[in-house]
Amino acid sequence: MIIGILLKIFIKKMKKQFYTIAEAADKTGISMSKIRFWEKEIPQLKPHRNEQQTRFYTIEDIELIKNIIFLQNNNLTLEGIREKLRSKNNFDDLSRKRQISDELNSIRDKLKGLLKLL
């Protein structure tokens, strides 16, 4: 019985390795149809598929989607996004820039909340 409880706790704490398209959309804040569109337009976005052709996204795929959103929010065209994502060095640099931007946006939101309290 204790082993069963410990196993359930362990499984809950393990990081998920694959996400459905609905989960990927939820994690990134965009629609499933937009993710499907980007799969056709961005060669690097290729989720795993099972025998039924169900899409399964890795955490790396989700990071890629977040980077695509970041580039799109910075007014890059699809061709510009494809070009930026071609190089591994660009991808790593882009991920760092996106994370810094996300942190700065979070700080800005918190500061706006504090201003409302004054």
C-alpha positions in Angstrom: 0.0 0.0 0.0 2.8 2.5 0.9 4.6 1.5 -2.2 1.5 2.3 -4.3 1.2 5.7 -2.7 4.8 6.5 -3.2 4.6 5.4 -6.8 1.7 7.7 -7.4 3.6 10.6 -5.9 6.6 9.8 -8.0 4.6 9.7 -11.2 2.9 13.0 -10.4 6.3 14.7 -9.8 7.9 13.3 -13.0 8.0 15.7 -15.9 5.6 14.9 -18.7 7.5 13.9 -21.8 4.7 14.3 -24.4 1.8 16.7 -24.7 -1.3 16.6 -26.8 -2.0 19.4 -29.2 -4.7 20.7 -26.7 -2.1 20.7 -23.9 0.5 22.4 -26.2 -2.1 25.1 -27.1 -2.9 25.6 -23.4 0.8 25.9 -22.4 1.5 28.4 -25.2 -1.7 30.4 -25.2 -2.5 29.9 -28.9 -5.1 27.9 -30.8 -4.7 24.4 -32.0 -5.4 25.5 -35.5 -2.5 28.0 -35.4 -0.2 25.2 -34.2 -1.3 23.0 -37.1 -0.7 25.9 -39.5 2.8 26.5 -38.2 3.5 22.7 -38.5 2.9 23.2 -42.3 4.9 26.4 -42.5 7.8 25.9 -40.1 9.9 22.9 -41.0 11.4 22.6 -37.5 8.0 22.0 -35.9 7.5 18.3 -36.3 5.6 16.7 -33.4 5.8 12.9 -32.9 2.8 11.0 -34.2 1.4 7.6 -33.2 -0.2 5.0 -35.5 -3.5 7.0 -35.4 -1.5 10.1 -36.5 -2.2 11.8 -33.1 0.3 14.6 -32.5 2.5 14.5 -29.4 4.7 17.5 -28.6 7.9 17.4 -26.5 8.9 20.2 -24.2 11.3 21.2 -26.9 8.4 21.5 -29.4 6.6 23.7 -26.9 9.7 25.9 -26.5 9.9 26.2 -30.3 6.2 27.3 -30.4 6.9 29.9 -27.7 9.9 31.2 -29.8 7.7 31.4 -32.9 5.1 33.4 -30.9 8.0 35.7 -29.7 9.2 36.3 -33.2 5.7 36.9 -34.5 5.1 39.4 -31.7 8.3 41.2 -32.8 6.8 41.6 -36.3 8.7 39.0 -38.2 7.1 37.4 -41.2 6.9 33.7 -41.7 9.9 33.8 -43.9 11.8 35.8 -41.3 10.8 33.3 -38.6 12.0 30.4 -40.8 15.3 32.2 -41.3 15.8 32.9 -37.6 15.1 29.3 -36.7 17.4 27.7 -39.2 20.5 28.0 -37.0 20.9 26.2 -33.6 22.8 29.2 -32.3 20.0 31.5 -33.3 17.5 29.2 -31.5 19.5 29.1 -28.3 20.0 32.9 -28.4 16.3 33.4 -29.2 15.2 31.2 -26.3 17.3 33.3 -23.9 15.9 36.6 -25.3 12.3 35.2 -25.1 12.8 34.2 -21.4 14.3 37.6 -20.6 11.4 39.3 -22.3 8.9 37.1 -20.4 10.6 38.0 -17.1 10.6 41.7 -17.9 6.9 41.6 -18.9 6.1 39.8 -15.6 8.0 42.5 -13.6 6.2 45.2 -15.6 2.8 43.7 -14.8 3.7 43.5 -11.1 4.8 47.1 -11.1 1.6 48.1 -12.7 -0.3 46.3 -9.9 1.7 48.1 -7.3 1.0 51.5 -8.9 -2.7 50.8 -8.7 -2.3 50.3 -5.0 -0.7 53.8 -4.5 
